[in-house]
């Protein structure tokens, strides 16, 4: 009589693999507890809102609610793209976004550089009085006599 292949003799059931996974995870349970807040964050703030995306494919009414809204497929998008003002609205949206990017990125950097330069300028004291000279570390070190041993 022939023996069956060893792979058939050592076949694990799904219950055995779950027990093995449980034992593996039990060794490093603290790591899995540390990962848990990140997984909960992703589920709540990334995946749960995707449920609302399907409103775009329904004939949604705030009075009927989400459950009673019939499925219309791409009809809402065909209606949107077929409107006369769509191209103009799209062009305005792109222009505004590009201007926000162009003006919003370098403006804070330029403003911070200008404020930094203000701190370096010497401003005249009000009422015509002269300010006393600044006492810096370099000035203190330069004023001390050089002593050799």
Secondary structure as UniProt FT lines:
FT   HELIX           6..9
FT   HELIX           14..27
FT   HELIX           29..42
FT   HELIX           43..47
FT   TURN            48..49
FT   HELIX           50..53
FT   HELIX           54..57
FT   TURN            62..64
FT   TURN            67..68
FT   TURN            73..74
FT   HELIX           75..81
FT   TURN            84..85
FT   HELIX           86..120
FT   HELIX           126..128
FT   HELIX           137..143
//
